[in-house]
């Protein structure tokens, strides 16, 4: 029986329910990452005995599942655009925005399918955007491709944000610090393609990079949708 199917125990002296437990876990994760979340710490924040939480949640993995589903509630748009590209673009950007609000979400994206009500609703909205445009196998591969792109891009962005906080160096500060080493290595002539990228490439912010890459992936999906049947 999943955590969503299992009934909650009756309330006792300290009122508890899964909604309060999950909200507390999300607050702890927002403050200190997933490593700051445990049933003991959640119970402490709620002034409840740790064993009481086991009546609502059996494992920390179940707690993470509930936290992810809570985040998916922020991802699901109130209205679904009629155009499939706009629908998938909106879902991707809303996922990125949710991860920027809750950085721990980046660590949990890309796992097995989210089976909570909000996770299933996001999956339904994603598949529905392409429903009827092509065969279901092509729809599934398209959804997997778009999801793989934005999951990877979001994780990279969050990793960079964490590195900035850990080192105290912004992206440009880090580049200046390591500039002399990179310059010496490029001067050897062993890395001509990299040298061209460093000297001639345009530096863009994370949102622009995310949007550009997403548009290219959606272009690739569009090419498959219009591809003649064999």
Secondary structure as UniProt FT lines:
FT   TURN            3..5
FT   HELIX           18..32
FT   HELIX           34..36
FT   HELIX           39..45
FT   TURN            46..47
FT   HELIX           50..53
FT   TURN            54..56
FT   HELIX           60..75
FT   HELIX           84..101
FT   TURN            103..104
FT   HELIX           105..108
FT   TURN            109..110
FT   HELIX           117..130
FT   TURN            131..133
FT   HELIX           136..167
FT   HELIX           171..187
FT   TURN            188..189
FT   HELIX           192..200
FT   HELIX           206..225
//
